[in-house]
Amino acid sequence: MFNIPWSLFEKTGNVEAYLLLKQLESNQSNQRALTSSQNASTIKPNVKR
C-alpha cells in the first residue's frame, strides 16, 4: 500500500506523494492504537470467586 506513493515520490520528487505516504502511515498507526485500545477494554480479567 505504501509502495505506490513512495515510488511516485522517489521518481518524481512530488511532495504531495510524500505527504500522502505520511498521511497513510499516520492513519495506519492511529487505527492500530484504536484497535489495541478497543481490544484492551473488552478483555475481562479471570476472577475466581
Backbone as numpy.savetxt, mean C-alpha at the origin, in Angstrom:
# Nx Ny Nz CAx CAy CAz Cx Cy Cz
2.30 -4.27 -10.55 1.48 -3.07 -10.55 2.35 -1.81 -10.55
3.46 -1.87 -9.81 4.32 -0.69 -9.70 5.32 -0.61 -10.84
5.44 -1.66 -11.60 6.43 -1.68 -12.66 6.10 -0.71 -13.79
4.84 -0.54 -14.11 4.47 0.33 -15.23 4.80 1.79 -14.95
4.35 2.37 -13.81 4.72 3.77 -13.56 6.23 3.97 -13.45
6.92 3.02 -12.81 8.38 3.17 -12.67 9.06 3.09 -14.02
8.64 2.14 -14.84 9.22 1.98 -16.17 8.99 3.24 -17.01
7.79 3.79 -16.93 7.48 5.02 -17.65 8.35 6.16 -17.17
8.50 6.29 -15.86 9.36 7.35 -15.31 10.80 7.16 -15.74
11.26 5.91 -15.68 12.64 5.61 -16.02 12.96 5.97 -17.48
12.00 5.70 -18.36 12.23 5.94 -19.78 12.00 7.39 -20.20
11.06 8.07 -19.53 10.69 9.40 -19.98 11.11 10.52 -19.03
11.34 10.18 -17.77 11.62 11.20 -16.78 10.37 11.98 -16.38
9.20 11.43 -16.72 7.93 12.08 -16.43 7.68 12.07 -14.93
7.66 13.25 -14.33 7.47 13.39 -12.89 6.10 12.88 -12.47
5.10 13.05 -13.30 3.76 12.57 -12.96 3.72 11.05 -12.81
4.50 10.35 -13.61 4.58 8.89 -13.47 5.20 8.53 -12.12
6.22 9.27 -11.72 6.85 9.03 -10.42 5.87 9.33 -9.28
5.15 10.42 -9.39 4.17 10.76 -8.36 3.05 9.72 -8.29
2.65 9.18 -9.43 1.66 8.11 -9.45 2.20 6.88 -8.72
3.43 6.54 -8.97 4.06 5.41 -8.29 4.03 5.62 -6.77
4.41 6.80 -6.33 4.43 7.09 -4.90 3.02 7.03 -4.30
2.03 7.50 -5.04 0.64 7.45 -4.57 0.17 6.00 -4.44
0.52 5.17 -5.42 0.14 3.76 -5.37 0.79 3.07 -4.18
2.07 3.36 -3.93 2.77 2.78 -2.78 2.13 3.22 -1.48
1.77 4.48 -1.39 1.15 5.01 -0.19 -0.22 4.36 0.05
-0.99 4.23 -1.02 -2.31 3.61 -0.89 -2.19 2.16 -0.44
-1.20 1.45 -0.97 -1.01 0.06 -0.59 -0.61 -0.03 0.88
0.25 0.86 1.31 0.69 0.88 2.70 -0.48 1.19 3.63
-1.31 2.16 3.25 -2.47 2.51 4.06 -3.46 1.36 4.12
-3.64 0.65 3.02 -4.56 -0.48 2.98 -4.07 -1.60 3.89
-2.76 -1.84 3.89 -2.19 -2.87 4.77 -2.42 -2.51 6.23
-2.20 -1.24 6.58 -2.38 -0.80 7.95 -3.83 -0.94 8.38
-4.74 -0.59 7.50 -6.17 -0.69 7.80 -6.56 -2.14 7.99
-6.12 -3.01 7.12 -6.43 -4.43 7.21 -5.86 -5.01 8.49
-4.64 -4.64 8.81 -3.99 -5.11 10.02 -4.77 -4.66 11.26
-5.20 -3.42 11.25 -5.95 -2.86 12.35 -7.29 -3.58 12.51
-7.96 -3.84 11.40 -9.25 -4.53 11.44 -9.08 -5.96 11.94
-8.03 -6.62 11.50 -7.78 -7.99 11.95 -7.48 -8.04 13.44
-6.74 -7.09 13.93 -6.39 -7.04 15.35 -7.63 -6.82 16.20
-8.57 -6.04 15.71 -9.76 -5.76 16.51 -10.76 -6.91 16.48
-10.63 -7.84 15.54 -11.56 -8.97 15.48 -11.02 -10.20 16.20
-9.75 -10.18 16.58 -9.17 -11.31 17.30 -9.59 -11.20 18.76
-10.19 -12.27 19.24 -10.66 -12.28 20.62 -9.72 -13.15 21.44
-9.35 -12.69 22.61 -8.44 -13.49 23.43 -9.12 -14.77 23.89
-8.31 -15.80 24.06 -8.81 -17.09 24.54 -8.80 -17.05 26.07
-9.95 -16.82 26.66 -10.06 -16.69 28.10 -10.73 -17.94 28.66
-10.05 -18.59 29.59 -10.63 -19.77 30.25 -11.40 -19.33 31.47
-12.54 -19.91 31.66 -13.36 -19.57 32.83 -13.52 -20.74 33.73
